[in-house]
Amino acid sequence: MPASISDIRLLLKVKQLPQCAHPRRVFITGGTGYLGGSLIPVLLERGHHVRGLVRPTSKGNLPSGCEVVSGDALDANTYKQLVRPADTFIHLVGVSHPSPAKAAEFRAIDLVSAREAINAAAELGIAHFIYLSVAHPAPVMKAYIAVRAECEDLIRTRRLSATILRPWYVLGPGHNWPYALLPVYKAMELLPFVRQGAKRLGLVTLGQMVMALVEAVESPVQGLRVVGVPEIRAAQATLAREVTRQTA
């Protein structure tokens, strides 16, 4: 999979950081998608071992250096057989380009894949589960939010040590149209009566999102941590501080 210009720029930023002191063994779903395709090269650059789950027809679509395994993301048995010896499980499976018209797909794919992954992670005793959720509450995308909230509830019920990330919209290649809204967001963040909502539902870049996921991998939690838009935007600085502290 050839690297995009944005991926190359991101890798150059990552190379400036101190190396991770404690490499992880990472199992990732959704590695061929919008976020996963940019995340995996960064994890590899950071020294982590990455195993990516793909459909049998997608084996050639993961970045070089990633261990590729094939299976069904909607079947817990796939996870039970293939996740170990990972200590970190990143779940990125989801319907591409979400819209209100895809409510049935959210329940058939997003919900089922996450439910199977969460239950398998709990049974396997995975040390750290990382789940890509969505910012909420929000006035739109009710069906999408409902599925993600249901998955968050299951993480709590299964008592996983987990990091839940809640972006709203991730700007990047092919996902550029909201750039025109940035001045509106900036203005809303200055108004006291809408400031909190504007920050919660703010826009983040693909690079910021990848850095937030890397920071989650390298800062495993005991219990539950929720990472919202302000924390996602600050993830690169947070990661640099944490790595410096670990290597001091």
matplotlib code that plots the C-alpha trace (Angstrom):
import matplotlib.pyplot as plt

x = [0.0, 1.8, 2.0, 0.1, 1.6, -0.2, 1.1, 4.7, 4.3, 2.9, 5.8, 8.2, 6.6, 6.7, 10.4, 11.1, 9.7, 11.7, 11.3, 8.7, 10.3, 7.8, 6.7, 3.3, 1.9, -1.1, -4.0, -6.0, -9.3, -10.2, -6.6, -7.4, -9.7, -9.3, -7.8, -6.1, -4.2, -2.5, -2.2, -0.4, 2.8, 3.1, 2.8, 5.4, 7.7, 7.2, 8.5, 5.3, 4.4, 1.2, -1.1, -4.0, -7.2, -8.5, -11.0, -9.3, -9.7, -7.8, -4.5, -2.4, -3.9, -2.1, 1.1, 4.4, 5.7, 2.3, 1.5, -1.6, -4.2, -7.5, -10.9, -14.4, -14.7, -18.3, -17.4, -15.9, -14.2, -11.9, -10.7, -10.3, -8.1, -6.0, -5.7, -3.1, -0.3, -1.5, -1.7, -3.5, -6.6, -7.6, -11.1, -11.7, -14.3, -17.2, -19.3, -17.5, -18.8, -21.5, -24.8, -28.4, -29.3, -27.0, -28.8, -29.3, -25.7, -24.5, -26.3, -25.3, -21.6, -20.5, -22.5, -21.9, -18.2, -17.7, -19.8, -17.9, -14.5, -15.4, -16.7, -13.6, -11.2, -12.9, -12.7, -9.0, -8.1, -6.7, -4.8, -6.0, -8.9, -9.0, -12.4, -13.2, -16.5, -18.0, -18.6, -22.0, -24.6, -25.2, -28.2, -27.6, -26.5, -28.7, -28.5, -24.8, -24.4, -26.8, -24.7, -21.4, -23.0, -24.3, -20.8, -19.3, -21.9, -20.8, -17.1, -18.2, -20.3, -17.4, -15.1, -12.4, -9.4, -10.1, -9.6, -12.6, -11.9, -14.7, -14.0, -16.8, -15.4, -11.9, -10.5, -8.2, -7.9, -11.4, -12.9, -12.2, -15.6, -15.9, -12.8, -15.1, -16.8, -13.6, -14.2, -17.7, -16.3, -13.6, -16.3, -18.6, -15.7, -15.5, -19.2, -19.9, -23.4, -22.2, -18.5, -18.7, -20.8, -18.5, -15.5, -17.1, -18.2, -15.1, -13.2, -9.9, -7.4, -6.3, -2.9, -4.3, -6.5, -3.6, -1.5, -4.3, -4.5, -0.8, -0.8, -3.6, -1.5, 1.6, -0.3, -2.5, -5.0, -6.4, -10.1, -11.7, -10.5, -12.6, -10.7, -12.7, -12.0, -9.8, -7.6, -7.4, -6.1, -3.5, -2.4, 1.0, 2.1, 0.7, 2.6, 5.9, 5.6, 4.7, 7.5, 10.0, 8.8, 9.1, 12.6, 13.9]
y = [0.0, 3.2, 6.0, 9.2, 12.6, 13.1, 9.7, 10.7, 14.0, 12.2, 9.7, 12.6, 14.1, 10.8, 10.3, 13.5, 11.9, 9.8, 6.1, 4.2, 2.6, -0.3, -1.6, -3.3, -6.3, -4.8, -6.5, -4.2, -4.5, -2.1, -1.7, -1.3, 1.7, 5.4, 5.5, 2.1, 2.6, 5.7, 4.3, 1.0, 2.6, 4.9, 2.1, 0.1, 3.2, 3.4, -0.1, -1.9, -5.3, -5.1, -7.9, -6.8, -8.7, -8.6, -10.4, -13.2, -11.0, -8.1, -9.7, -7.5, -4.2, -3.7, -1.7, -3.5, -4.8, -5.6, -9.2, -10.1, -12.6, -13.3, -13.9, -12.7, -9.5, -10.4, -13.7, -13.9, -17.2, -15.3, -13.1, -16.0, -17.8, -14.8, -12.1, -13.7, -12.9, -9.3, -7.1, -4.3, -4.6, -1.7, -1.9, 0.3, -1.6, 0.5, 1.3, 3.8, 7.3, 7.1, 8.7, 8.6, 6.3, 3.6, 2.9, -0.8, -1.2, 0.3, -2.4, -5.2, -4.3, -1.7, -3.2, -6.9, -6.5, -4.5, -6.8, -9.9, -8.1, -6.8, -10.1, -12.0, -9.4, -9.9, -13.7, -13.6, -11.1, -8.5, -5.9, -2.8, -2.4, 0.7, 1.6, 4.2, 5.7, 9.1, 12.4, 12.6, 13.8, 15.5, 16.7, 14.5, 10.9, 9.5, 5.8, 6.0, 7.4, 4.9, 2.0, 3.5, 4.3, 0.7, -0.6, 1.7, 0.4, -3.2, -2.2, -1.0, -4.1, -6.5, -4.4, -4.1, -1.8, 0.4, 3.7, 5.1, 7.8, 10.2, 12.2, 13.9, 14.3, 13.4, 15.7, 14.2, 12.9, 12.4, 13.9, 17.6, 19.3, 20.4, 22.6, 25.4, 25.2, 25.8, 29.6, 28.8, 26.4, 28.9, 31.5, 29.1, 28.1, 31.7, 32.0, 30.9, 29.5, 27.1, 26.7, 23.3, 21.8, 23.3, 21.8, 18.4, 18.2, 19.9, 18.8, 16.9, 16.0, 12.6, 13.2, 14.3, 11.2, 8.9, 10.5, 10.1, 6.3, 6.0, 7.8, 5.4, 2.4, 3.7, 4.9, 1.9, 2.4, 0.4, 1.0, 3.3, 6.4, 8.6, 10.8, 13.7, 16.2, 18.6, 15.7, 14.3, 17.6, 17.7, 14.1, 14.7, 16.9, 14.5, 11.6, 13.5, 14.3, 10.7, 9.2, 11.6, 10.6, 6.9, 7.2, 9.6]
z = [0.0, -1.1, 1.5, 0.9, 1.3, 4.6, 5.8, 5.0, 6.8, 9.8, 9.8, 9.7, 12.8, 14.6, 13.8, 15.9, 19.0, 21.5, 20.8, 22.9, 25.9, 26.1, 22.7, 22.6, 20.8, 19.0, 17.3, 15.1, 13.2, 10.4, 9.4, 5.7, 6.4, 6.6, 10.0, 10.2, 7.0, 8.4, 12.0, 11.3, 9.7, 12.7, 15.2, 13.3, 13.3, 17.0, 17.4, 18.1, 16.7, 14.8, 13.7, 11.4, 10.8, 7.3, 5.1, 3.0, -0.1, 1.5, 2.5, 0.3, 1.6, 4.9, 5.2, 4.8, 8.2, 9.6, 10.3, 8.4, 9.5, 7.9, 9.4, 10.1, 12.2, 13.0, 14.6, 18.2, 17.3, 14.9, 17.7, 20.2, 17.7, 16.4, 19.0, 21.3, 22.1, 21.8, 24.9, 23.1, 21.0, 18.7, 17.2, 14.2, 12.2, 11.0, 8.1, 5.8, 5.2, 8.0, 7.2, 8.7, 5.7, 7.0, 10.3, 9.6, 8.6, 11.8, 13.8, 11.4, 11.2, 13.8, 16.6, 15.9, 15.3, 18.4, 20.5, 19.4, 19.8, 23.3, 24.5, 23.1, 24.7, 28.1, 27.8, 26.7, 29.5, 27.0, 29.0, 27.1, 24.7, 22.5, 21.0, 18.4, 19.4, 18.5, 20.3, 22.0, 22.7, 19.3, 17.4, 14.3, 13.5, 16.2, 15.0, 14.7, 18.2, 19.7, 18.4, 19.7, 23.0, 23.3, 22.6, 25.3, 27.8, 26.9, 27.6, 31.0, 31.7, 30.8, 33.0, 30.4, 30.9, 27.9, 26.2, 24.4, 21.8, 20.8, 17.7, 15.8, 12.2, 11.1, 8.4, 5.8, 2.3, 0.9, 4.0, 3.3, 3.0, 6.7, 6.3, 5.3, 8.7, 10.7, 11.0, 12.3, 14.9, 16.0, 16.5, 18.4, 20.8, 21.9, 22.8, 26.4, 25.7, 22.9, 23.8, 25.4, 22.6, 19.9, 21.6, 22.1, 18.4, 17.0, 14.0, 14.3, 11.6, 10.6, 12.0, 15.4, 15.4, 14.6, 17.3, 19.8, 19.0, 19.4, 22.7, 23.8, 22.9, 24.7, 27.8, 28.8, 31.5, 34.4, 34.3, 31.7, 30.0, 27.7, 25.2, 23.8, 21.0, 23.1, 24.2, 20.7, 19.5, 22.2, 21.8, 20.1, 23.0, 25.5, 23.8, 23.8, 27.5, 28.3, 26.3, 27.8, 31.3, 30.6, 29.2, 31.9]

ax = plt.figure().add_subplot(projection="3d")
ax.plot(x, y, z, "-o")
ax.set_aspect("equal")
plt.show()
